[in-house]
């Protein structure tokens, strides 16, 4: 399942990709002054897609990075490399103490 941030990034990427196909020709015609009705509509659509795509990408990145800013608990942390001196069970005594190698009375 994808998070909201991932879905926004995908939607924003699609909108920006559509902008690449729609906006350049219409922008050239509007700037040069030779635009007719369809070119003005395509220019408006391209500008809306550009602004909407940028908004979705920015908010998607913020939502995805929110997970990185939250503190990890013991339940969600990733395991580290195994240390041979450390017992697997954190509440058990070290092996040397169990075998009587540590000078306890």
N, C-alpha and C positions, 0 to 999 in steps of 0.2 A: 504494500500500500504506500502510495506517495503522500508526502506531507503537503500542506498548503503552499509552503515555500517552493517546493519542487514543481507543483502544478502551475504556480504563477511564473516561474522561470520558463517553463515550456511554452505557456501561452504567450508570454512576452517575446520569446524567441521567434515564435511563429508570426506574431504581428510585425516584428522588425524585419523578418524575411519577406513578408508580403509588401512591406514598405519599399524594399529595394526594387521590387518589380513595378510598383504602381507610381511612386513619387517622381523619379528622375525626368521622364518625358513630360509629364504634366507641369513640373516645376520649371523646366526649360521654356515651355510654351507660355506659362503665366508671366515669367520674368521678361521674356522677349516681347510680350504684348500681342502675340498671335493666337492666344487661347480662345477657343470657342466654348460652348456650354459643357460639352463632355470633358474637356480638359480641366475646367474649373472644378467640376464635380470630382474628378480623379485626384486633383491637387488637394481638395478638402479632405477626401477619404484618406489619402496618403499622409497628410499632416495629422489627422486624428489617429491613424494607426501608429505613427511615429511616437506621438506623445503617450498614447496608451501602452505601447510596447515598452517604452522606457520606464513608465510608471510600474508596470508589472515586473520587469526585471529588477528594479531597485527594491520594491517591496518584497519580492521573492528572496533576494539575497539577504535582506534584513531578517526575514522570518527564518531562513535556514541558519543564519549565524547566531540566532538567539539560542539555539541548542548548545552552541559552543560556549556561550557565556554563563550557562547554568552550572552550578557546582555538581560534581559527581558524588554519589553516595557509595557506600560499600556494596550495595546491590548492583549498581550500574557500572562500576569501574572495571577496567580490563585487567586481566591477570598479567603479571610480570614474569620474567624468566625465573625458573626454579633455582632457589639457593640451596645448596646441599647442606649447609650448616643449620638451616632453619627447618623445623619439623613441619609436616604438612598440616597437622592440627595445631592451631595457634595456642590452644589451652593445655596441650600435653607438655611434659618435661622433655628437654633435649635428650638425645640418645646417650650422651656421655654421662648424664646424671642418673639415668636409669641403670646404667651398667656399673655404677659405683666409681667412676673415674674422676668425679669432681669431689674435692675434699669437703664433704659436709659431715661434720662431727664424726 
